[in-house]
Amino acid sequence: MTVLAVAEHRRGELRDVSFELVTAGRELADEHGTDLAVAIIGGDVDGFAEELDREGVDAIYTVAEGEEFNHGVYAQAIEQLHAELAPRALLLPNSVNGLDYAPAVAGSLGLPLVTDVIGLKGDEPVEITREQYGGKVETTYDVDSEQYVLTIRPAEWPVAEEPGDASIEAFEADIDASALGSTVNGFEEVAGGDVDITEADVLVSVGRGIEEEENIPLIEALADALGATLSSSRPIVDNGWLPQNRQVGQSGKVVTPDVYIAIGISGAVQHVAGMKGADTIVAINTDPNAPIYDIADYGIVDDLFEVVPALIEDFGGAAPAL
């Protein structure tokens, strides 16, 4: 048996979760004393395979079917790969796409499925950790099954970076086109979709401490001065002050920037779940006991309306009049 992870790509690029799956998959393969295989479906499979050849990967299987994600193609290809390889564990991304096909694949194969996994341990049985109640509680599960399916939460495992020496093999999936039910015709950005905060190197994020919508331009000015991207916690989006695509957190987007500056954000578990993978976290909050300081690398315990204008000036910007 092996461990099989399925990589994810979008618009011609592999997503970070693909390389996080390599790390998680290698960890699990070591627990089971077996090999790690990675599958890539659709798009530039040859180019993707070269990128996925990271340390810890034993074999890569390419499925040259289609350009972008299609539920039916993925489900059929993965089921056929599973029949061929008989993997002990099937690891999928806990993403919009992954959660689209994971239940269908698990159901078709008659295997147990655990979603949104944040931790793995042990062999017989494997112990799975996931969160409940909005991230307030971590729960462990024993998966007492010879084979199983897991979806891995993005940003919980480090990206595999070292080059590897995996074998690369084309897998000829027999896709039944009549059973697909849909095709991808193109992409159209929705309103407010001009920015993808998951791709930003530096994020300046604002929370309820900003008090009112009229003060948002102050944080925008800091983001501009830093060459950063503006993001927010959920209350800002719920109030309609920023669009949904700017929200960081469990109900928003998971981000892993080089620098994350949290301004007026208390650090509720739902928000932390979306940004704790940042390399460096800077917090600005008047409350020295705010949970955000538990994970911050640097903290400024002061009034944001005093600190932010000073930072804007230091970085050569101009603070707006409030």
N, C-alpha and C positions, 0 to 999 in steps of 0.2 A: 504493500500500500504506500501511497504518497500523500502529501498535502498539496492541494491544487488551489491556487489563488487566481482570480480573474481581474486583470487590469482594466482601467477605465480611461477613455480618451474623449475629448470634446473639441470640435472645431480644429482638428488636426494636431492637437497636443495632448500628451499624456498628462493626467492630473496627478498632483502630489500623492493622493491616496494610493495610487498604484505602487509607488515606492515604499509607502508605509505598510502596504500589504505584504511586500517582500520581507520587511523586518518582522512583522507579526507572524507571517507564514514560516519563516526560518525558525523563530522561537518555538512555534508549535511543532514543527517537524523534528526539532531537536528533542522535544518532550516525548514524541512518539518514536524517536529513533529511526526516522525515515527521510526520504528526499522531499525537496520542494520543487514543484512545477508551477509555472506561470502561464496563463493563456491570455492572448490578446486577440480580440475579435473585431474585424472591420478596419477600414482606414488604411494607412500606410503600415501594414503589419510588419514588413521587413525592417523599416526604420524604427518602429516602436520596439521590435524585438531587440535591436542593438542597444537601445536606451535601457531596456529592462534587464539587460545582462549585467546584473549586479551581484556582488559577493553574496553567497548563500543560495543562489538560484541554481538548481541542477539541470533543469530542462525548461525550454520555452516552446509553447505550441502556438502557431499562428493559424488563424482562421480567416481567410481572405473572402469575407462575405459582406458587401455593402461598405459605405463610407462612414455613416454615423450610426448612433445607437438605434436599434430596432428591437422591440420586445421579443417578437417571435424568433428572430435570428439568434439572439442571445440565448433564449430559452432552449431552442432546439440544439444549438451548438454545444452548450454546456452539458445538456443531458447526454449527448453523444460522447463528449469528452469523458464524462463521468462513467459511462458504460465501458469505455476503452481503458481508462486508467484505474478505475475502482478506488478513488482516493479515500483515505480515512477521513479527511476533513476537506470541505469546500469553503473557501474564504472569499467573500464578496464585499464590495464597498458599501458602507451604510450611507449611500447617497441617493439622490432622487432616482437615478437610473437603477442603482443596485436594489433599492427597495421596490422598484417596479417589477423586476423579474425574479428576485430571490424567493418570494412565497410560491410563485408558480413552479419554479424548479424544484424546491423542496417538496411541494405537494405532489408533483409528477413522480419524483423519485421515492416518495414515501419516507422522507427523512425528517428528523426533528430540526427545527430552525430556531436559532437565538439571534435576535437583532441587536444592533447598537452596542456591541461588545467593547469594553474598555480594558479588559484584563484577561489573561489566559494563564493557567497553571495546571501542572500535573498531567498524568497519562491515563490512568485507569481508576475512575473516570476522569475526564478532563474537567477542570473547574473553571467556569466562566463568570466574569464579573461584569455587571451592567448597573446602570443607575435607574432609580425609580422616584416617583413623587417630585418631578421637576428637578432632579439632581440632588435632592436632600438626603437620599439614602442610597448606599451601594449594596447591591444584593449579589450573592454568589449562587451559582447553579451547578450541579453535577450533571453532565450530559452522559447518561448511561446508555450509550448506543455505539455500535461498532463504526457507524458512519454518521456524519451530521453536517449541517450547513450553518455558517456564522456570517453575519455582516459586521464589519469592523468600522468603528467610528473614526472618521478622519481626525488627524492631529493628535491621536493618542499614542502612536508609535513613531519613533524617529524615521526619517527618510533614509532608505538604504542608498549609500553614496559610492562605496568602493566598487570598482569594476570587477566583473566576474568572468567565469569561463563556462557558461552554460551551453548545452547542446540546443540547437534551434531546429525545429521540425515543423513542416507544414502539415496541418491536419485538415483532411478533406471532409468537411461536414456535409451531410446529405440534407440540405434545407428544402423543406416542402413549401414552395412559394405560395401555394394555394391556401396554406394554413396561417400565413402571416397576418392577414387582416388589415395591415396598414403599411404605408411607406413614408419615408421622410422626403418632403418636397423642398424644404428650405428652412431658413431661420428668419425670424423677425423679432427685433428687440422690443420689449414692452416699454411702456412709459416709465421713465426713471431708470432705465436699464443702461444708461450711458457709462456707468462705472461698475467694475467688478472688484469689490473690496477684498475678495480672496486673493487677488493678484498683487495687492499693494505691498510695497516694502516697508512703508511707514504709514501708520494709521493714527489719526487724532480722533479720539472717540469722546462723545459728549453724553452726559446723563442728566437725570432730573435736577442736579445741582445748578443747572443753567437757569432754572426758575421759570423762564418764559421764552416764547418763540422769538421775541425781538432781540434776544441776546445771542441767538445762534450765529449771526455774522461775526461775532467776536472769535468764536472757535474756528469759523471758516477762514478768518484772517490769519490765525496761527497756522492752520493747515497750509495755506498758500505760502506763508513765510518759510515753512519747512520743506516745501515741495512734497507735502504729504496728501493723503486722501482722507476725507471726512467720513466718519462712521458714527454709530450711536448705540445706546442701549435701547431696550424695548419701549420704555415709557415715552421716549422722544418720538418713536414711530407711531405708537398708539395715539399720541396727541396730534398726529398729523403734521409735525414740524419737519420731519424728513421722510423720504420715501422708504418703502419696505426693503429695497435693495441695499440700504445703508445699515441695516440692523445686524449687530453681532450678538450671538448667543444661541442657546439651545433651540429657540424658535426662529432664529435668524440664520446667520451664516457662521461657519467655523473658519477662523482666520489664523494665519501663522506668519505675521509680518516680522521683519527684523526688529522693528521698534513699535510698541503699542503704548500710546499716551492716553490714559483714562482720566478724563476731566469731569469732576462732579458725579462720578460713578461709585456707588457704595461697594459693589462687588458681590451681588447676589449670585448664588450658585448657577442659576440659569445663564447669566452673562459670562461668568468665568469659564463655563464649559465651552464657550465659543472662542475664547482668546488666550487660554492658558498656555497654548503652544507657541506664543510669541517668544522670540529670542530675548528681548529686553522689554520689561514692563515698567512704565513710569506712571505714578498715580498722583493726582492733585485733588485733595479733599480736605475739608475743614475738620472732619472727624478723625482723630488719631486712632480710633478703634474700628474704623471701617474695614470690612473683610477684604477689600481690595489690597490693603497693605500686607496681608498674609502671603500674597503671591508676587507683590511688586518688587522689582530690583532696586528702584529708587522711588522715594516718596517725598512730596512737598505738602506738609500739613499747614494749609493757609487758604485764604479766600481766593477762589479762582479769578475773581474780578480784579484782584491785585496782581496775581501771578501771571495770568495769561497776557495782559498788555505789556508787562515787563519782558516776557519771552518774545513777543512779537517784535518789540523794539530791538532786543538783542540780536535777532535774526534778520534785521534790516527791513522789517515790514512796518505797516502803519495800522494801529488799532482803530477800529471804527468808533465813532461817538455813539454812546448808548443812552 
